[in-house]
Amino acid sequence: MKQLKAHELDCTISRETLEGKVKVFAECVQRGFTPLRSEIMAAYYVAENDAAKDAFETGLITEGELRQRQLDLARILTGSA
């Protein structure tokens, strides 16, 4: 992080988003996926989760639907609920 900040490339995403991505990445690696595939899956997780949150915030889906989408996404990518 220090190196990124030194080059003004510090992270601009929330800690929660970053922690979610790291968790998915680590779980994918533990399940035997390559680091590249794990990174792609983690990026997909963040994008889909953000899209669901945006849909909830704009009233397109209910809170229950948001939670269900998040559970489905976790199950798909990590094999857990």
Biopython code that builds the backbone (N, CA, C, O; Angstrom):
import numpy as np
from Bio.PDB.StructureBuilder import StructureBuilder

atoms = [
    (1, "MET", "N", (0.828, -1.181, 0.000)),
    (1, "MET", "CA", (0.000, 0.000, 0.000)),
    (1, "MET", "C", (0.876, 1.249, 0.000)),
    (1, "MET", "O", (0.554, 2.242, -0.654)),
    (2, "LYS", "N", (1.982, 1.194, 0.736)),
    (2, "LYS", "CA", (2.887, 2.338, 0.771)),
    (2, "LYS", "C", (3.434, 2.645, -0.618)),
    (2, "LYS", "O", (3.548, 3.807, -1.006)),
    (3, "GLN", "N", (3.769, 1.602, -1.356)),
    (3, "GLN", "CA", (4.290, 1.801, -2.712)),
    (3, "GLN", "C", (3.236, 2.427, -3.616)),
    (3, "GLN", "O", (3.545, 3.296, -4.432)),
    (4, "LEU", "N", (1.987, 1.981, -3.468)),
    (4, "LEU", "CA", (0.908, 2.549, -4.276)),
    (4, "LEU", "C", (0.697, 4.023, -3.942)),
    (4, "LEU", "O", (0.552, 4.854, -4.838)),
    (5, "LYS", "N", (0.680, 4.339, -2.658)),
    (5, "LYS", "CA", (0.473, 5.723, -2.240)),
    (5, "LYS", "C", (1.618, 6.613, -2.712)),
    (5, "LYS", "O", (1.408, 7.773, -3.068)),
    (6, "ALA", "N", (2.825, 6.064, -2.712)),
    (6, "ALA", "CA", (3.983, 6.837, -3.169)),
    (6, "ALA", "C", (3.832, 7.243, -4.627)),
    (6, "ALA", "O", (4.367, 8.265, -5.055)),
    (7, "HIS", "N", (3.111, 6.448, -5.374)),
    (7, "HIS", "CA", (2.891, 6.744, -6.791)),
    (7, "HIS", "C", (1.480, 7.273, -7.052)),
    (7, "HIS", "O", (1.019, 7.317, -8.192)),
    (8, "GLU", "N", (0.806, 7.673, -5.971)),
    (8, "GLU", "CA", (-0.561, 8.201, -6.038)),
    (8, "GLU", "C", (-1.527, 7.222, -6.691)),
    (8, "GLU", "O", (-2.434, 7.613, -7.427)),
    (9, "LEU", "N", (-1.315, 5.955, -6.408)),
    (9, "LEU", "CA", (-2.181, 4.909, -6.938)),
    (9, "LEU", "C", (-2.895, 4.171, -5.813)),
    (9, "LEU", "O", (-3.286, 3.014, -5.965)),
    (10, "ASP", "N", (-3.060, 4.858, -4.676)),
    (10, "ASP", "CA", (-3.667, 4.197, -3.538)),
    (10, "ASP", "C", (-5.099, 3.763, -3.851)),
    (10, "ASP", "O", (-5.755, 4.291, -4.748)),
    (11, "CYS", "N", (-5.539, 2.813, -3.101)),
    (11, "CYS", "CA", (-6.828, 2.184, -3.312)),
    (11, "CYS", "C", (-7.964, 3.175, -3.033)),
    (11, "CYS", "O", (-7.940, 3.891, -2.032)),
    (12, "THR", "N", (-8.944, 3.208, -3.917)),
    (12, "THR", "CA", (-10.071, 4.115, -3.734)),
    (12, "THR", "C", (-11.375, 3.358, -3.477)),
    (12, "THR", "O", (-12.453, 3.953, -3.498)),
    (13, "ILE", "N", (-11.279, 2.046, -3.235)),
    (13, "ILE", "CA", (-12.483, 1.285, -2.925)),
    (13, "ILE", "C", (-12.599, 1.114, -1.421)),
    (13, "ILE", "O", (-11.621, 1.257, -0.688)),
    (14, "SER", "N", (-13.778, 0.813, -0.983)),
    (14, "SER", "CA", (-14.007, 0.688, 0.459)),
    (14, "SER", "C", (-13.299, -0.536, 1.027)),
    (14, "SER", "O", (-13.024, -1.508, 0.324)),
    (15, "ARG", "N", (-13.016, -0.453, 2.320)),
    (15, "ARG", "CA", (-12.365, -1.581, 3.011)),
    (15, "ARG", "C", (-13.249, -2.819, 2.912)),
    (15, "ARG", "O", (-12.740, -3.923, 2.720)),
    (16, "GLU", "N", (-14.562, -2.653, 3.038)),
    (16, "GLU", "CA", (-15.501, -3.775, 2.978)),
    (16, "GLU", "C", (-15.407, -4.480, 1.623)),
    (16, "GLU", "O", (-15.375, -5.709, 1.561)),
    (17, "THR", "N", (-15.364, -3.709, 0.548)),
    (17, "THR", "CA", (-15.259, -4.277, -0.789)),
    (17, "THR", "C", (-13.945, -5.018, -0.958)),
    (17, "THR", "O", (-13.914, -6.127, -1.492)),
    (18, "LEU", "N", (-12.874, -4.414, -0.511)),
    (18, "LEU", "CA", (-11.560, -5.033, -0.625)),
    (18, "LEU", "C", (-11.494, -6.321, 0.189)),
    (18, "LEU", "O", (-10.961, -7.325, -0.285)),
    (19, "GLU", "N", (-12.024, -6.303, 1.397)),
    (19, "GLU", "CA", (-12.012, -7.499, 2.236)),
    (19, "GLU", "C", (-12.829, -8.623, 1.606)),
    (19, "GLU", "O", (-12.440, -9.789, 1.678)),
    (20, "GLY", "N", (-13.956, -8.280, 0.991)),
    (20, "GLY", "CA", (-14.769, -9.289, 0.303)),
    (20, "GLY", "C", (-14.018, -9.912, -0.849)),
    (20, "GLY", "O", (-14.057, -11.127, -1.044)),
    (21, "LYS", "N", (-13.337, -9.084, -1.608)),
    (21, "LYS", "CA", (-12.574, -9.587, -2.757)),
    (21, "LYS", "C", (-11.427, -10.477, -2.287)),
    (21, "LYS", "O", (-11.184, -11.535, -2.868)),
    (22, "VAL", "N", (-10.732, -10.060, -1.253)),
    (22, "VAL", "CA", (-9.617, -10.846, -0.723)),
    (22, "VAL", "C", (-10.115, -12.191, -0.206)),
    (22, "VAL", "O", (-9.468, -13.216, -0.421)),
    (23, "LYS", "N", (-11.252, -12.194, 0.468)),
    (23, "LYS", "CA", (-11.809, -13.434, 1.005)),
    (23, "LYS", "C", (-12.138, -14.408, -0.121)),
    (23, "LYS", "O", (-11.796, -15.588, -0.044)),
    (24, "VAL", "N", (-12.798, -13.918, -1.163)),
    (24, "VAL", "CA", (-13.140, -14.778, -2.291)),
    (24, "VAL", "C", (-11.867, -15.287, -2.966)),
    (24, "VAL", "O", (-11.772, -16.469, -3.297)),
    (25, "PHE", "N", (-10.898, -14.410, -3.170)),
    (25, "PHE", "CA", (-9.635, -14.801, -3.794)),
    (25, "PHE", "C", (-8.972, -15.918, -2.988)),
    (25, "PHE", "O", (-8.573, -16.938, -3.550)),
    (26, "ALA", "N", (-8.856, -15.728, -1.682)),
    (26, "ALA", "CA", (-8.187, -16.711, -0.824)),
    (26, "ALA", "C", (-8.928, -18.049, -0.842)),
    (26, "ALA", "O", (-8.297, -19.104, -0.900)),
    (27, "GLU", "N", (-10.240, -18.012, -0.794)),
    (27, "GLU", "CA", (-11.015, -19.248, -0.819)),
    (27, "GLU", "C", (-10.860, -19.978, -2.149)),
    (27, "GLU", "O", (-10.797, -21.207, -2.182)),
    (28, "CYS", "N", (-10.800, -19.229, -3.234)),
    (28, "CYS", "CA", (-10.618, -19.848, -4.551)),
    (28, "CYS", "C", (-9.246, -20.510, -4.660)),
    (28, "CYS", "O", (-9.126, -21.615, -5.190)),
    (29, "VAL", "N", (-8.225, -19.843, -4.163)),
    (29, "VAL", "CA", (-6.878, -20.415, -4.184)),
    (29, "VAL", "C", (-6.846, -21.687, -3.335)),
    (29, "VAL", "O", (-6.264, -22.693, -3.741)),
    (30, "GLN", "N", (-7.471, -21.639, -2.163)),
    (30, "GLN", "CA", (-7.509, -22.816, -1.293)),
    (30, "GLN", "C", (-8.235, -23.978, -1.956)),
    (30, "GLN", "O", (-7.919, -25.138, -1.692)),
    (31, "ARG", "N", (-9.199, -23.678, -2.807)),
    (31, "ARG", "CA", (-9.939, -24.728, -3.509)),
    (31, "ARG", "C", (-9.170, -25.258, -4.721)),
    (31, "ARG", "O", (-9.634, -26.174, -5.401)),
    (32, "GLY", "N", (-7.995, -24.681, -4.992)),
    (32, "GLY", "CA", (-7.143, -25.220, -6.050)),
    (32, "GLY", "C", (-7.157, -24.453, -7.352)),
    (32, "GLY", "O", (-6.531, -24.879, -8.323)),
    (33, "PHE", "N", (-7.853, -23.335, -7.397)),
    (33, "PHE", "CA", (-7.844, -22.536, -8.618)),
    (33, "PHE", "C", (-6.522, -21.788, -8.742)),
    (33, "PHE", "O", (-5.876, -21.488, -7.738)),
    (34, "THR", "N", (-6.128, -21.494, -9.956)),
    (34, "THR", "CA", (-4.903, -20.729, -10.174)),
    (34, "THR", "C", (-5.089, -19.311, -9.642)),
    (34, "THR", "O", (-6.222, -18.847, -9.513)),
    (35, "PRO", "N", (-4.001, -18.621, -9.332)),
    (35, "PRO", "CA", (-4.132, -17.236, -8.871)),
    (35, "PRO", "C", (-4.863, -16.347, -9.882)),
    (35, "PRO", "O", (-5.656, -15.494, -9.482)),
    (36, "LEU", "N", (-4.613, -16.526, -11.170)),
    (36, "LEU", "CA", (-5.291, -15.703, -12.176)),
    (36, "LEU", "C", (-6.793, -15.966, -12.172)),
    (36, "LEU", "O", (-7.593, -15.030, -12.170)),
    (37, "ARG", "N", (-7.169, -17.227, -12.172)),
    (37, "ARG", "CA", (-8.603, -17.543, -12.159)),
    (37, "ARG", "C", (-9.247, -17.051, -10.860)),
    (37, "ARG", "O", (-10.381, -16.574, -10.870)),
    (38, "SER", "N", (-8.525, -17.168, -9.748)),
    (38, "SER", "CA", (-9.040, -16.684, -8.472)),
    (38, "SER", "C", (-9.249, -15.182, -8.505)),
    (38, "SER", "O", (-10.238, -14.684, -7.967)),
    (39, "GLU", "N", (-8.335, -14.453, -9.127)),
    (39, "GLU", "CA", (-8.469, -12.994, -9.256)),
    (39, "GLU", "C", (-9.682, -12.641, -10.104)),
    (39, "GLU", "O", (-10.430, -11.720, -9.776)),
    (40, "ILE", "N", (-9.871, -13.368, -11.182)),
    (40, "ILE", "CA", (-11.030, -13.116, -12.057)),
    (40, "ILE", "C", (-12.325, -13.391, -11.298)),
    (40, "ILE", "O", (-13.273, -12.611, -11.386)),
    (41, "MET", "N", (-12.369, -14.483, -10.562)),
    (41, "MET", "CA", (-13.564, -14.821, -9.799)),
    (41, "MET", "C", (-13.830, -13.790, -8.709)),
    (41, "MET", "O", (-14.982, -13.442, -8.451)),
    (42, "ALA", "N", (-12.778, -13.305, -8.073)),
    (42, "ALA", "CA", (-12.946, -12.286, -7.039)),
    (42, "ALA", "C", (-13.458, -10.980, -7.639)),
    (42, "ALA", "O", (-14.310, -10.318, -7.048)),
    (43, "ALA", "N", (-12.944, -10.609, -8.805)),
    (43, "ALA", "CA", (-13.416, -9.395, -9.476)),
    (43, "ALA", "C", (-14.885, -9.543, -9.876)),
    (43, "ALA", "O", (-15.663, -8.597, -9.758)),
    (44, "TYR", "N", (-15.256, -10.723, -10.344)),
    (44, "TYR", "CA", (-16.648, -11.006, -10.697)),
    (44, "TYR", "C", (-17.540, -10.865, -9.458)),
    (44, "TYR", "O", (-18.624, -10.284, -9.527)),
    (45, "TYR", "N", (-17.076, -11.399, -8.336)),
    (45, "TYR", "CA", (-17.831, -11.297, -7.089)),
    (45, "TYR", "C", (-18.091, -9.838, -6.728)),
    (45, "TYR", "O", (-19.219, -9.463, -6.409)),
    (46, "VAL", "N", (-17.043, -9.018, -6.780)),
    (46, "VAL", "CA", (-17.182, -7.604, -6.427)),
    (46, "VAL", "C", (-18.157, -6.909, -7.378)),
    (46, "VAL", "O", (-19.017, -6.147, -6.936)),
    (47, "ALA", "N", (-18.030, -7.168, -8.679)),
    (47, "ALA", "CA", (-18.903, -6.521, -9.660)),
    (47, "ALA", "C", (-20.358, -6.923, -9.463)),
    (47, "ALA", "O", (-21.243, -6.068, -9.478)),
    (48, "GLU", "N", (-20.610, -8.198, -9.282)),
    (48, "GLU", "CA", (-21.985, -8.673, -9.095)),
    (48, "GLU", "C", (-22.575, -8.169, -7.774)),
    (48, "GLU", "O", (-23.748, -7.799, -7.714)),
    (49, "ASN", "N", (-21.770, -8.159, -6.735)),
    (49, "ASN", "CA", (-22.236, -7.668, -5.440)),
    (49, "ASN", "C", (-22.559, -6.174, -5.516)),
    (49, "ASN", "O", (-23.575, -5.726, -4.984)),
    (50, "ASP", "N", (-21.698, -5.415, -6.174)),
    (50, "ASP", "CA", (-21.952, -3.980, -6.345)),
    (50, "ASP", "C", (-23.219, -3.734, -7.160)),
    (50, "ASP", "O", (-23.999, -2.834, -6.848)),
    (51, "ALA", "N", (-23.419, -4.529, -8.196)),
    (51, "ALA", "CA", (-24.620, -4.375, -9.025)),
    (51, "ALA", "C", (-25.876, -4.655, -8.204)),
    (51, "ALA", "O", (-26.876, -3.948, -8.336)),
    (52, "ALA", "N", (-25.829, -5.676, -7.361)),
    (52, "ALA", "CA", (-26.982, -5.998, -6.519)),
    (52, "ALA", "C", (-27.254, -4.877, -5.517)),
    (52, "ALA", "O", (-28.405, -4.505, -5.291)),
    (53, "LYS", "N", (-26.192, -4.346, -4.920)),
    (53, "LYS", "CA", (-26.366, -3.237, -3.975)),
    (53, "LYS", "C", (-26.951, -2.009, -4.673)),
    (53, "LYS", "O", (-27.829, -1.343, -4.124)),
    (54, "ASP", "N", (-26.477, -1.712, -5.862)),
    (54, "ASP", "CA", (-27.016, -0.582, -6.626)),
    (54, "ASP", "C", (-28.486, -0.798, -6.949)),
    (54, "ASP", "O", (-29.287, 0.132, -6.856)),
    (55, "ALA", "N", (-28.843, -2.015, -7.326)),
    (55, "ALA", "CA", (-30.238, -2.319, -7.640)),
    (55, "ALA", "C", (-31.114, -2.127, -6.403)),
    (55, "ALA", "O", (-32.236, -1.631, -6.510)),
    (56, "PHE", "N", (-30.617, -2.511, -5.246)),
    (56, "PHE", "CA", (-31.369, -2.315, -4.008)),
    (56, "PHE", "C", (-31.511, -0.832, -3.686)),
    (56, "PHE", "O", (-32.599, -0.362, -3.353)),
    (57, "GLU", "N", (-30.409, -0.103, -3.786)),
    (57, "GLU", "CA", (-30.419, 1.322, -3.453)),
    (57, "GLU", "C", (-31.324, 2.132, -4.378)),
    (57, "GLU", "O", (-31.853, 3.167, -3.971)),
    (58, "THR", "N", (-31.505, 1.683, -5.596)),
    (58, "THR", "CA", (-32.376, 2.398, -6.533)),
    (58, "THR", "C", (-33.806, 1.855, -6.537)),
    (58, "THR", "O", (-34.646, 2.300, -7.320)),
    (59, "GLY", "N", (-34.071, 0.893, -5.660)),
    (59, "GLY", "CA", (-35.429, 0.383, -5.521)),
    (59, "GLY", "C", (-35.825, -0.674, -6.526)),
    (59, "GLY", "O", (-37.008, -0.995, -6.642)),
    (60, "LEU", "N", (-34.873, -1.224, -7.255)),
    (60, "LEU", "CA", (-35.206, -2.244, -8.248)),
    (60, "LEU", "C", (-35.417, -3.620, -7.631)),
    (60, "LEU", "O", (-36.133, -4.452, -8.189)),
    (61, "ILE", "N", (-34.796, -3.860, -6.481)),
    (61, "ILE", "CA", (-34.988, -5.126, -5.778)),
    (61, "ILE", "C", (-35.198, -4.828, -4.288)),
    (61, "ILE", "O", (-34.825, -3.767, -3.788)),
    (62, "THR", "N", (-35.797, -5.786, -3.608)),
    (62, "THR", "CA", (-36.035, -5.641, -2.173)),
    (62, "THR", "C", (-34.794, -6.055, -1.390)),
    (62, "THR", "O", (-33.849, -6.606, -1.955)),
    (63, "GLU", "N", (-34.805, -5.784, -0.076)),
    (63, "GLU", "CA", (-33.684, -6.184, 0.764)),
    (63, "GLU", "C", (-33.545, -7.711, 0.781)),
    (63, "GLU", "O", (-32.434, -8.241, 0.784)),
    (64, "GLY", "N", (-34.666, -8.398, 0.792)),
    (64, "GLY", "CA", (-34.637, -9.862, 0.753)),
    (64, "GLY", "C", (-33.998, -10.382, -0.524)),
    (64, "GLY", "O", (-33.220, -11.335, -0.496)),
    (65, "GLU", "N", (-34.331, -9.749, -1.648)),
    (65, "GLU", "CA", (-33.719, -10.145, -2.921)),
    (65, "GLU", "C", (-32.220, -9.851, -2.932)),
    (65, "GLU", "O", (-31.434, -10.627, -3.475)),
    (66, "LEU", "N", (-31.832, -8.732, -2.333)),
    (66, "LEU", "CA", (-30.414, -8.399, -2.231)),
    (66, "LEU", "C", (-29.677, -9.473, -1.454)),
    (66, "LEU", "O", (-28.647, -9.975, -1.902)),
    (67, "ARG", "N", (-30.202, -9.824, -0.293)),
    (67, "ARG", "CA", (-29.558, -10.846, 0.535)),
    (67, "ARG", "C", (-29.498, -12.193, -0.192)),
    (67, "ARG", "O", (-28.497, -12.904, -0.107)),
    (68, "GLN", "N", (-30.555, -12.533, -0.895)),
    (68, "GLN", "CA", (-30.576, -13.802, -1.631)),
    (68, "GLN", "C", (-29.531, -13.793, -2.747)),
    (68, "GLN", "O", (-28.841, -14.791, -2.954)),
    (69, "ARG", "N", (-29.411, -12.681, -3.462)),
    (69, "ARG", "CA", (-28.391, -12.581, -4.514)),
    (69, "ARG", "C", (-26.993, -12.721, -3.925)),
    (69, "ARG", "O", (-26.131, -13.374, -4.513)),
    (70, "GLN", "N", (-26.767, -12.110, -2.769)),
    (70, "GLN", "CA", (-25.457, -12.206, -2.132)),
    (70, "GLN", "C", (-25.166, -13.638, -1.688)),
    (70, "GLN", "O", (-24.040, -14.113, -1.833)),
    (71, "LEU", "N", (-26.164, -14.326, -1.151)),
    (71, "LEU", "CA", (-25.989, -15.727, -0.756)),
    (71, "LEU", "C", (-25.721, -16.606, -1.970)),
    (71, "LEU", "O", (-24.839, -17.464, -1.942)),
    (72, "ASP", "N", (-26.485, -16.389, -3.035)),
    (72, "ASP", "CA", (-26.290, -17.165, -4.264)),
    (72, "ASP", "C", (-24.893, -16.953, -4.828)),
    (72, "ASP", "O", (-24.244, -17.903, -5.267)),
    (73, "LEU", "N", (-24.438, -15.725, -4.816)),
    (73, "LEU", "CA", (-23.118, -15.396, -5.335)),
    (73, "LEU", "C", (-22.026, -16.077, -4.509)),
    (73, "LEU", "O", (-21.089, -16.648, -5.066)),
    (74, "ALA", "N", (-22.145, -16.018, -3.201)),
    (74, "ALA", "CA", (-21.161, -16.686, -2.339)),
    (74, "ALA", "C", (-21.153, -18.187, -2.583)),
    (74, "ALA", "O", (-20.089, -18.805, -2.623)),
    (75, "ARG", "N", (-22.321, -18.768, -2.745)),
    (75, "ARG", "CA", (-22.420, -20.204, -2.975)),
    (75, "ARG", "C", (-21.786, -20.581, -4.312)),
    (75, "ARG", "O", (-21.083, -21.587, -4.406)),
    (76, "ILE", "N", (-22.027, -19.793, -5.323)),
    (76, "ILE", "CA", (-21.479, -20.079, -6.651)),
    (76, "ILE", "C", (-19.954, -20.015, -6.639)),
    (76, "ILE", "O", (-19.288, -20.892, -7.190)),
    (77, "LEU", "N", (-19.409, -18.992, -6.022)),
    (77, "LEU", "CA", (-17.965, -18.766, -6.103)),
    (77, "LEU", "C", (-17.149, -19.510, -5.059)),
    (77, "LEU", "O", (-16.004, -19.874, -5.322)),
    (78, "THR", "N", (-17.709, -19.740, -3.890)),
    (78, "THR", "CA", (-16.908, -20.343, -2.839)),
    (78, "THR", "C", (-17.444, -21.688, -2.379)),
    (78, "THR", "O", (-16.803, -22.382, -1.590)),
    (79, "GLY", "N", (-18.594, -22.049, -2.861)),
    (79, "GLY", "CA", (-19.163, -23.320, -2.448)),
    (79, "GLY", "C", (-19.734, -23.286, -1.041)),
    (79, "GLY", "O", (-19.992, -24.332, -0.446)),
    (80, "SER", "N", (-19.934, -22.070, -0.499)),
    (80, "SER", "CA", (-20.498, -21.941, 0.847)),
    (80, "SER", "C", (-21.674, -20.990, 0.827)),
    (80, "SER", "O", (-21.918, -20.293, -0.158)),
    (81, "ALA", "N", (-22.394, -20.973, 1.923)),
    (81, "ALA", "CA", (-23.558, -20.076, 2.009)),
    (81, "ALA", "C", (-23.384, -19.048, 3.083)),
    (81, "ALA", "O", (-24.267, -18.216, 3.290)),
]
sb = StructureBuilder()
sb.init_structure("model")
sb.init_model(0)
sb.init_chain("A")
sb.init_seg("    ")
for serial, (resi, resn, name, xyz) in enumerate(atoms, 1):
    if name == "N":
        sb.init_residue(resn, " ", resi, " ")
    sb.init_atom(name, np.array(xyz, "f"), 0.0, 1.0, " ", f" {name:<3s}", serial, name[0])
structure = sb.get_structure()
